Amino acid sequence: QVVESGGGLVQSGGSLRLSCVVSGSSFEIMHWAWYRLGPGSPRDLVAMISNDGTTNFLDSVKGRFTISRDNAKNTVILHMESLKPEDTGLYYCNVLSGNSEALASWGQGTQVTVSP
């Protein structure tokens, strides 16, 4: 199970910190990921952090977003800076197996809205 939080309404150029708490069995988890469902857009993989610490980002957020984990709290954080209106969307997290299969039921997501 995953529970996302931290979304909100910000002005362009602002920052937000999204948090995702993961509960349940973790032995299959290889990657921790954040996705975005934008208006009229498919769900994009925005950022991912693997168990070895490797990170990957959607090209449009590179240099602005960072992803990190708090192992003690079973939490993955997405820190977003220099936000743009095109970052607007419903942000979801999930944990993935080694072949990138989503392991948790999708949560409610957290809405991020960036005003011009």
N, CA and C atoms as an extended XYZ file, in Angstrom:
348
Properties=species:S:1:pos:R:3:atomname:S:1:resname:S:1:resid:I:1 pbc="F F F"
N         0.848       -1.203        0.000 N   GLN     1
C         0.000        0.000        0.000 CA  GLN     1
C         0.879        1.247        0.000 C   GLN     1
N         0.436        2.240       -0.751 N   VAL     2
C         1.177        3.502       -0.771 CA  VAL     2
C         0.218        4.641       -0.441 C   VAL     2
N         0.729        5.645        0.240 N   VAL     3
C        -0.055        6.828        0.568 CA  VAL     3
C         0.785        8.049        0.236 C   VAL     3
N         0.277        8.860       -0.709 N   GLU     4
C         0.987       10.055       -1.146 CA  GLU     4
C         0.442       11.288       -0.420 C   GLU     4
N         1.316       12.268       -0.235 N   SER     5
C         0.899       13.527        0.375 CA  SER     5
C         1.853       14.639       -0.040 C   SER     5
N         1.455       15.856        0.235 N   GLY     6
C         2.344       16.988        0.028 CA  GLY     6
C         2.009       17.889       -1.143 C   GLY     6
N         1.010       17.522       -1.914 N   GLY     7
C         0.656       18.345       -3.055 CA  GLY     7
C         0.016       19.654       -2.636 C   GLY     7
N        -0.249       20.509       -3.612 N   GLY     8
C        -0.885       21.791       -3.319 CA  GLY     8
C        -0.866       22.698       -4.523 C   GLY     8
N        -1.253       23.933       -4.266 N   LEU     9
C        -1.268       24.969       -5.297 CA  LEU     9
C        -0.093       25.913       -5.049 C   LEU     9
N         0.737       26.067       -6.062 N   VAL    10
C         1.886       26.971       -5.950 CA  VAL    10
C         1.986       27.817       -7.200 C   VAL    10
N         2.672       28.925       -7.068 N   GLN    11
C         2.930       29.767       -8.234 CA  GLN    11
C         4.132       29.228       -8.995 C   GLN    11
N         4.180       29.582      -10.249 N   SER    12
C         5.320       29.204      -11.077 CA  SER    12
C         6.609       29.660      -10.403 C   SER    12
N         7.597       28.782      -10.362 N   GLY    13
C         8.853       29.076       -9.688 CA  GLY    13
C         8.918       28.579       -8.262 C   GLY    13
N         7.791       28.143       -7.744 N   GLY    14
C         7.721       27.678       -6.369 CA  GLY    14
C         8.237       26.257       -6.196 C   GLY    14
N         8.133       25.775       -4.962 N   SER    15
C         8.630       24.436       -4.624 CA  SER    15
C         7.592       23.656       -3.842 C   SER    15
N         7.666       22.350       -3.973 N   LEU    16
C         6.836       21.455       -3.183 CA  LEU    16
C         7.634       20.203       -2.852 C   LEU    16
N         7.257       19.577       -1.763 N   ARG    17
C         7.889       18.329       -1.340 CA  ARG    17
C         6.801       17.275       -1.190 C   ARG    17
N         6.858       16.269       -2.040 N   LEU    18
C         5.890       15.184       -1.990 CA  LEU    18
C         6.476       14.021       -1.202 C   LEU    18
N         5.610       13.364       -0.451 N   SER    19
C         6.033       12.235        0.362 CA  SER    19
C         5.157       11.027        0.054 C   SER    19
N         5.766        9.862        0.075 N   CYS    20
C         5.034        8.622       -0.174 CA  CYS    20
C         5.470        7.594        0.857 C   CYS    20
N         4.520        7.126        1.629 N   VAL    21
C         4.804        6.100        2.628 CA  VAL    21
C         4.350        4.757        2.071 C   VAL    21
N         5.243        3.791        2.140 N   VAL    22
C         4.974        2.455        1.622 CA  VAL    22
C         4.848        1.483        2.786 C   VAL    22
N         3.805        0.687        2.759 N   SER    23
C         3.635       -0.324        3.798 CA  SER    23
C         3.461       -1.693        3.147 C   SER    23
N         3.718       -2.732        3.927 N   GLY    24
C         3.598       -4.074        3.403 CA  GLY    24
C         4.967       -4.677        3.129 C   GLY    24
N         4.945       -5.854        2.500 N   SER    25
C         6.171       -6.591        2.234 CA  SER    25
C         7.082       -5.828        1.284 C   SER    25
N         8.364       -5.846        1.546 N   SER    26
C         9.286       -5.049        0.729 CA  SER    26
C        10.380       -5.867        0.074 C   SER    26
N        10.329       -7.193        0.183 N   PHE    27
C        11.490       -7.970       -0.249 CA  PHE    27
C        11.659       -7.987       -1.754 C   PHE    27
N        10.569       -7.711       -2.517 N   GLU    28
C        10.689       -7.706       -3.978 CA  GLU    28
C        11.047       -6.335       -4.550 C   GLU    28
N        11.004       -5.313       -3.707 N   ILE    29
C        11.145       -3.954       -4.231 CA  ILE    29
C        12.559       -3.703       -4.730 C   ILE    29
N        12.642       -3.240       -5.983 N   MET    30
C        13.917       -2.850       -6.564 CA  MET    30
C        13.984       -1.351       -6.840 C   MET    30
N        12.829       -0.742       -7.103 N   HIS    31
C        12.783        0.671       -7.462 CA  HIS    31
C        11.610        1.346       -6.764 C   HIS    31
N        11.798        2.646       -6.519 N   TRP    32
C        10.749        3.475       -5.933 CA  TRP    32
C        10.507        4.612       -6.916 C   TRP    32
N         9.247        4.819       -7.289 N   ALA    33
C         8.985        5.717       -8.422 CA  ALA    33
C         7.843        6.682       -8.164 C   ALA    33
N         7.959        7.838       -8.791 N   TRP    34
C         6.886        8.832       -8.830 CA  TRP    34
C         6.409        8.990      -10.264 C   TRP    34
N         5.090        9.055      -10.418 N   TYR    35
C         4.459        9.227      -11.714 CA  TYR    35
C         3.585       10.477      -11.686 C   TYR    35
N         3.300       10.986      -12.877 N   ARG    36
C         2.426       12.149      -12.990 CA  ARG    36
C         1.382       11.899      -14.069 C   ARG    36
N         0.135       12.189      -13.712 N   LEU    37
C        -0.958       12.138      -14.668 CA  LEU    37
C        -1.410       13.569      -14.894 C   LEU    37
N        -1.019       14.122      -16.047 N   GLY    38
C        -1.365       15.498      -16.353 CA  GLY    38
C        -2.681       15.608      -17.102 C   GLY    38
N        -3.222       16.807      -17.209 N   PRO    39
C        -4.490       17.003      -17.934 CA  PRO    39
C        -4.353       16.568      -19.384 C   PRO    39
N        -5.116       15.598      -19.792 N   GLY    40
C        -5.077       15.135      -21.169 CA  GLY    40
C        -3.802       14.416      -21.560 C   GLY    40
N        -3.037       13.978      -20.565 N   SER    41
C        -1.760       13.316      -20.845 CA  SER    41
C        -1.732       11.917      -20.252 C   SER    41
N        -0.925       11.046      -20.822 N   PRO    42
C        -0.770        9.731      -20.214 CA  PRO    42
C         0.044        9.842      -18.930 C   PRO    42
N         0.067        8.793      -18.139 N   ARG    43
C         0.841        8.813      -16.903 CA  ARG    43
C         2.326        8.697      -17.246 C   ARG    43
N         3.089        9.692      -16.841 N   ASP    44
C         4.527        9.723      -17.094 CA  ASP    44
C         5.289        9.266      -15.864 C   ASP    44
N         6.368        8.548      -16.076 N   LEU    45
C         7.304        8.262      -14.999 CA  LEU    45
C         8.159        9.507      -14.809 C   LEU    45
N         8.030       10.145      -13.673 N   VAL    46
C         8.714       11.418      -13.434 CA  VAL    46
C        10.092       11.200      -12.833 C   VAL    46
N        10.186       10.303      -11.866 N   ALA    47
C        11.453       10.075      -11.183 CA  ALA    47
C        11.456        8.693      -10.562 C   ALA    47
N        12.636        8.118      -10.477 N   MET    48
C        12.767        6.790       -9.902 CA  MET    48
C        14.096        6.695       -9.184 C   MET    48
N        14.092        6.004       -8.056 N   ILE    49
C        15.327        5.714       -7.344 CA  ILE    49
C        15.375        4.216       -7.093 C   ILE    49
N        16.511        3.632       -7.408 N   SER    50
C        16.674        2.196       -7.260 CA  SER    50
C        17.337        1.873       -5.929 C   SER    50
N        17.324        0.589       -5.583 N   ASN    51
C        17.902        0.181       -4.306 CA  ASN    51
C        19.390        0.508       -4.204 C   ASN    51
N        20.074        0.554       -5.354 N   ASP    52
C        21.502        0.872       -5.329 CA  ASP    52
C        21.754        2.386       -5.325 C   ASP    52
N        20.671        3.169       -5.250 N   GLY    53
C        20.805        4.624       -5.187 CA  GLY    53
C        20.763        5.328       -6.531 C   GLY    53
N        20.733        4.556       -7.604 N   THR    54
C        20.673        5.158       -8.940 CA  THR    54
C        19.344        5.892       -9.121 C   THR    54
N        19.409        7.067       -9.702 N   THR    55
C        18.196        7.844       -9.948 CA  THR    55
C        18.017        8.103      -11.439 C   THR    55
N        16.766        8.218      -11.836 N   ASN    56
C        16.419        8.560      -13.213 CA  ASN    56
C        15.271        9.551      -13.194 C   ASN    56
N        15.297       10.467      -14.143 N   PHE    57
C        14.292       11.528      -14.190 CA  PHE    57
C        13.770       11.717      -15.600 C   PHE    57
N        12.526       12.147      -15.674 N   LEU    58
C        11.952       12.600      -16.928 CA  LEU    58
C        12.766       13.803      -17.400 C   LEU    58
N        13.056       13.865      -18.683 N   ASP    59
C        13.920       14.940      -19.186 CA  ASP    59
C        13.437       16.326      -18.757 C   ASP    59
N        12.136       16.526      -18.770 N   SER    60
C        11.607       17.871      -18.502 CA  SER    60
C        11.764       18.311      -17.044 C   SER    60
N        12.116       17.390      -16.152 N   VAL    61
C        12.262       17.768      -14.741 CA  VAL    61
C        13.706       17.688      -14.263 C   VAL    61
N        14.599       17.252      -15.121 N   LYS    62
C        16.001       17.134      -14.726 CA  LYS    62
C        16.546       18.492      -14.291 C   LYS    62
N        17.265       18.475      -13.184 N   GLY    63
C        17.827       19.707      -12.657 CA  GLY    63
C        16.875       20.471      -11.757 C   GLY    63
N        15.615       20.075      -11.729 N   ARG    64
C        14.624       20.768      -10.892 CA  ARG    64
C        14.053       19.860       -9.806 C   ARG    64
N        13.962       18.568      -10.091 N   PHE    65
C        13.390       17.611       -9.143 CA  PHE    65
C        14.498       16.716       -8.593 C   PHE    65
N        14.367       16.341       -7.338 N   THR    66
C        15.241       15.328       -6.762 CA  THR    66
C        14.380       14.279       -6.063 C   THR    66
N        14.898       13.070       -5.996 N   ILE    67
C        14.178       11.980       -5.364 CA  ILE    67
C        15.097       11.356       -4.323 C   ILE    67
N        14.529       11.005       -3.186 N   SER    68
C        15.330       10.412       -2.131 CA  SER    68
C        14.463        9.451       -1.321 C   SER    68
N        15.136        8.633       -0.531 N   ARG    69
C        14.426        7.673        0.303 CA  ARG    69
C        14.807        7.847        1.760 C   ARG    69
N        13.850        7.607        2.621 N   ASP    70
C        14.096        7.510        4.061 CA  ASP    70
C        13.787        6.062        4.416 C   ASP    70
N        14.827        5.251        4.463 N   ASN    71
C        14.617        3.820        4.668 CA  ASN    71
C        13.960        3.523        6.009 C   ASN    71
N        14.341        4.282        7.022 N   ALA    72
C        13.804        4.032        8.363 CA  ALA    72
C        12.291        4.239        8.406 C   ALA    72
N        11.806        5.138        7.560 N   LYS    73
C        10.375        5.444        7.548 CA  LYS    73
C         9.658        4.838        6.353 C   LYS    73
N        10.375        4.044        5.552 N   ASN    74
C         9.800        3.438        4.344 CA  ASN    74
C         9.106        4.493        3.485 C   ASN    74
N         9.819        5.569        3.267 N   THR    75
C         9.243        6.724        2.580 CA  THR    75
C        10.124        7.140        1.421 C   THR    75
N         9.497        7.565        0.341 N   VAL    76
C        10.224        8.141       -0.787 CA  VAL    76
C         9.727        9.580       -0.974 C   VAL    76
N        10.679       10.476       -1.156 N   ILE    77
C        10.406       11.906       -1.228 CA  ILE    77
C        10.704       12.419       -2.633 C   ILE    77
N         9.815       13.243       -3.143 N   LEU    78
C        10.076       13.948       -4.396 CA  LEU    78
C        10.096       15.435       -4.081 C   LEU    78
N        11.278       16.023       -4.208 N   HIS    79
C        11.412       17.460       -3.961 CA  HIS    79
C        11.417       18.172       -5.296 C   HIS    79
N        10.496       19.098       -5.460 N   MET    80
C        10.304       19.766       -6.735 CA  MET    80
C        10.583       21.259       -6.578 C   MET    80
N        11.458       21.773       -7.397 N   GLU    81
C        11.789       23.196       -7.380 CA  GLU    81
C        11.550       23.796       -8.754 C   GLU    81
N        11.539       25.118       -8.777 N   SER    82
C        11.349       25.849      -10.037 CA  SER    82
C        10.167       25.289      -10.819 C   SER    82
N         9.088       25.109      -10.133 N   LEU    83
C         7.911       24.480      -10.738 CA  LEU    83
C         7.345       25.317      -11.875 C   LEU    83
N         6.824       24.625      -12.873 N   LYS    84
C         6.244       25.240      -14.057 CA  LYS    84
C         4.791       24.786      -14.194 C   LYS    84
N         3.978       25.551      -14.886 N   PRO    85
C         2.572       25.128      -15.080 CA  PRO    85
C         2.451       23.741      -15.697 C   PRO    85
N         3.402       23.368      -16.541 N   GLU    86
C         3.330       22.041      -17.162 CA  GLU    86
C         3.644       20.907      -16.195 C   GLU    86
N         4.067       21.235      -14.973 N   ASP    87
C         4.261       20.212      -13.942 CA  ASP    87
C         2.940       19.855      -13.258 C   ASP    87
N         1.911       20.583      -13.577 N   THR    88
C         0.603       20.328      -12.973 CA  THR    88
C         0.127       18.923      -13.275 C   THR    88
N        -0.419       18.266      -12.265 N   GLY    89
C        -0.947       16.932      -12.462 CA  GLY    89
C        -1.179       16.226      -11.149 C   GLY    89
N        -1.688       15.026      -11.262 N   LEU    90
C        -1.897       14.162      -10.101 CA  LEU    90
C        -0.670       13.256       -9.998 C   LEU    90
N         0.016       13.349       -8.889 N   TYR    91
C         1.265       12.621       -8.698 CA  TYR    91
C         1.008       11.361       -7.868 C   TYR    91
N         1.482       10.259       -8.401 N   TYR    92
C         1.341        8.964       -7.751 CA  TYR    92
C         2.730        8.378       -7.476 C   TYR    92
N         2.805        7.518       -6.493 N   CYS    93
C         4.046        6.770       -6.315 CA  CYS    93
C         3.734        5.279       -6.357 C   CYS    93
N         4.758        4.507       -6.585 N   ASN    94
C         4.639        3.059       -6.494 CA  ASN    94
C         6.026        2.472       -6.316 C   ASN    94
N         6.053        1.220       -5.958 N   VAL    95
C         7.303        0.487       -5.850 CA  VAL    95
C         7.289       -0.599       -6.916 C   VAL    95
N         8.458       -0.845       -7.471 N   LEU    96
C         8.558       -1.693       -8.652 CA  LEU    96
C         9.471       -2.877       -8.404 C   LEU    96
N         9.173       -3.968       -9.107 N   SER    97
C        10.034       -5.145       -9.070 CA  SER    97
C        11.227       -4.928       -9.991 C   SER    97
N        12.062       -5.935      -10.092 N   GLY    98
C        13.220       -5.832      -10.956 CA  GLY    98
C        12.876       -5.685      -12.429 C   GLY    98
N        11.719       -6.175      -12.835 N   ASN    99
C        11.303       -6.000      -14.232 CA  ASN    99
C        10.279       -4.880      -14.360 C   ASN    99
N        10.329       -3.940      -13.399 N   SER   100
C         9.514       -2.716      -13.434 CA  SER   100
C         8.020       -2.944      -13.320 C   SER   100
N         7.636       -4.026      -12.708 N   GLU   101
C         6.213       -4.277      -12.457 CA  GLU   101
C         5.806       -3.569      -11.165 C   GLU   101
N         4.687       -2.850      -11.212 N   ALA   102
C         4.200       -2.175      -10.016 CA  ALA   102
C         3.764       -3.216       -8.984 C   ALA   102
N         4.226       -3.038       -7.756 N   LEU   103
C         3.978       -4.033       -6.723 CA  LEU   103
C         2.848       -3.646       -5.776 C   LEU   103
N         2.540       -2.381       -5.700 N   ALA   104
C         1.514       -1.922       -4.766 CA  ALA   104
C         0.252       -1.514       -5.517 C   ALA   104
N        -0.849       -1.548       -4.799 N   SER   105
C        -2.079       -0.987       -5.359 CA  SER   105
C        -1.896        0.521       -5.477 C   SER   105
N        -2.408        1.093       -6.545 N   TRP   106
C        -2.251        2.533       -6.738 CA  TRP   106
C        -3.047        3.302       -5.682 C   TRP   106
N        -2.392        4.346       -5.160 N   GLY   107
C        -3.045        5.173       -4.167 CA  GLY   107
C        -3.911        6.244       -4.805 C   GLY   107
N        -4.338        7.190       -3.978 N   GLN   108
C        -5.193        8.281       -4.456 CA  GLN   108
C        -4.400        9.351       -5.185 C   GLN   108
N        -3.102        9.358       -4.967 N   GLY   109
C        -2.287       10.403       -5.577 CA  GLY   109
C        -2.395       11.703       -4.786 C   GLY   109
N        -1.567       12.647       -5.161 N   THR   110
C        -1.617       13.972       -4.548 CA  THR   110
C        -1.543       15.010       -5.668 C   THR   110
N        -2.456       15.975       -5.636 N   GLN   111
C        -2.588       16.932       -6.729 CA  GLN   111
C        -1.582       18.067       -6.583 C   GLN   111
N        -0.891       18.330       -7.670 N   VAL   112
C         0.008       19.479       -7.750 CA  VAL   112
C        -0.524       20.408       -8.832 C   VAL   112
N        -0.755       21.643       -8.461 N   THR   113
C        -1.222       22.636       -9.417 CA  THR   113
C        -0.281       23.831       -9.381 C   THR   113
N         0.275       24.156      -10.540 N   VAL   114
C         1.202       25.281      -10.636 CA  VAL   114
C         0.549       26.370      -11.466 C   VAL   114
N         0.350       27.516      -10.862 N   SER   115
C        -0.285       28.624      -11.570 CA  SER   115
C         0.782       29.461      -12.267 C   SER   115
N         0.428       30.078      -13.400 N   PRO   116
C         1.399       30.882      -14.150 CA  PRO   116
C         1.916       32.074      -13.346 C   PRO   116
